[in-house]
């Protein structure tokens, strides 16, 4: 996973100590489907996620990350949830905790494909037939679907 330059500079000063970072989750919907990526760092399916750059608006980050990771153009329709992740230790030993902004996004155009080294697969999944995913990620998708007024997920 590419680490943003500003985090590399912080890590030079603090090493692997815990960083509190703003993050985004982009739940991109197309009808009854959701766009997912299989992450290259852990092999798990997930909605598109990312770290907000200094000075960047989280909604701009969400649409940027979707395009950079999948080649899909999506519009951000709503901030649906703000939540705190559990502390994580990344494969390189870095400790982080995220203030996640979960956005409901609508598909506009583009065929999903692996567009960078952050994922190994990309695809649309029926909201009623999601692959195995971390419960915290399923919760983000369910929260977006509830926001839409209809939970279409049966996992």
C-alpha positions in Angstrom: 0.0 0.0 0.0 1.5 3.4 -0.9 1.9 5.5 2.2 1.1 9.2 1.7 4.2 11.4 1.7 3.0 13.4 4.7 2.7 10.2 6.8 6.2 9.1 5.7 7.6 12.5 7.0 5.7 12.1 10.3 7.0 8.5 10.7 10.6 9.8 10.3 9.9 11.7 13.6 7.7 9.4 15.6 8.6 5.9 14.2 5.8 3.3 14.5 3.9 5.2 17.3 0.2 5.6 17.1 -1.1 8.1 14.6 -4.6 9.5 14.6 -5.6 10.0 11.0 -8.7 11.1 9.1 -9.9 8.5 6.7 -12.7 7.9 4.2 -14.8 4.9 3.1 -16.6 5.3 -0.2 -19.6 3.0 -0.5 -20.3 3.2 -4.3 -23.7 2.0 -5.3 -25.0 1.1 -8.7 -28.6 -0.1 -8.4 -28.5 -3.1 -6.0 -24.7 -3.5 -6.3 -21.8 -2.1 -4.4 -18.2 -1.6 -5.7 -15.6 -3.6 -3.7 -11.8 -4.0 -4.0 -9.7 -7.0 -2.8 -6.9 -5.3 -0.9 -3.4 -6.2 -1.8 -2.1 -5.8 1.8 -4.4 -8.3 3.5 -6.4 -10.0 0.6 -9.7 -8.9 2.1 -12.7 -7.5 0.2 -13.6 -3.9 1.2 -15.3 -0.8 -0.1 -12.7 1.8 -1.3 -11.0 3.4 1.7 -8.3 6.0 1.9 -6.5 8.6 4.0 -7.4 12.3 3.7 -4.4 14.4 2.6 -3.6 17.6 4.6 -6.1 20.3 3.5 -8.2 18.0 1.5 -11.9 17.8 2.0 -13.0 14.2 3.0 -15.7 14.1 0.2 -13.1 15.1 -2.4 -10.8 12.4 -1.0 -13.6 9.8 -1.3 -14.2 10.4 -5.0 -10.4 10.7 -5.7 -9.7 7.4 -4.0 -12.5 5.6 -6.0 -11.1 6.8 -9.3 -7.4 6.1 -8.3 -8.1 2.6 -7.1 -10.8 1.4 -9.5 -11.0 3.7 -12.5 -14.7 4.4 -11.7 -16.1 7.9 -11.6 -18.5 8.3 -8.6 -20.3 11.3 -7.1 -20.4 11.7 -3.4 -24.1 12.1 -2.4 -24.0 12.2 1.4 -21.8 11.9 4.5 -23.6 9.0 6.2 -21.5 8.1 9.2 -18.5 9.3 11.2 -17.0 6.6 13.3 -13.7 5.8 15.1 -11.9 2.6 14.0 -10.2 0.3 16.5 -6.4 0.8 16.6 -4.6 -1.2 13.9 -1.1 -2.3 13.4 -0.1 -2.3 9.7 2.2 -5.0 8.2 5.1 -2.6 8.4 4.6 -2.1 12.2 3.0 1.3 12.0 0.2 1.9 14.5 -2.8 3.9 13.5 -6.3 4.8 14.4 -8.8 6.4 12.0 -11.6 8.8 12.2 -13.6 7.3 9.3 -16.0 9.4 7.2 -18.3 7.0 5.4 -19.8 8.4 2.2 -22.7 7.2 0.1 -21.5 7.5 -3.5 -23.3 7.0 -6.8 -21.7 5.3 -9.8 -21.4 7.7 -12.8 -19.1 6.0 -15.3 -16.2 3.7 -15.9 -15.5 0.0 -15.9 -14.0 -1.1 -12.6 -10.4 -2.4 -12.9 -7.4 -2.6 -10.7 -6.0 0.9 -11.2 -3.1 0.9 -8.7 -1.2 -1.4 -6.4 -3.6 -1.1 -3.5 -5.8 -3.9 -4.7 -5.6 -7.1 -6.7 -9.3 -7.4 -7.8 -12.2 -5.0 -8.2 -15.8 -5.7 -8.9 -19.5 -5.1 -8.4 -21.3 -7.3 -5.8 -25.0 -7.7 -5.1 -25.7 -6.1 -1.7 -27.5 -9.4 -0.9 -24.5 -11.5 -1.7 -21.4 -9.8 -0.3 -18.1 -11.8 0.0 -16.7 -12.4 3.4 -15.6 -9.1 4.8 -14.6 -7.6 8.2 -17.7 -6.9 10.2 -16.7 -3.2 10.5 -16.7 -2.9 6.7 -20.1 -4.6 6.4 -21.4 -2.2 9.0 -20.4 0.8 6.9 -22.2 -0.7 3.8 -25.3 -1.5 5.9 -25.3 2.1 7.3 -25.3 3.5 3.8 -28.1 1.2 2.7 -30.1 2.2 5.8 -29.5 5.8 4.9 -31.1 5.1 1.5 -34.1 3.9 3.4 -33.9 0.3 2.5 -31.6 -2.4 3.8 -31.0 -4.7 0.9 -28.3 -6.7 2.6 -29.0 -10.1 4.1 -25.5 -11.1 5.5 
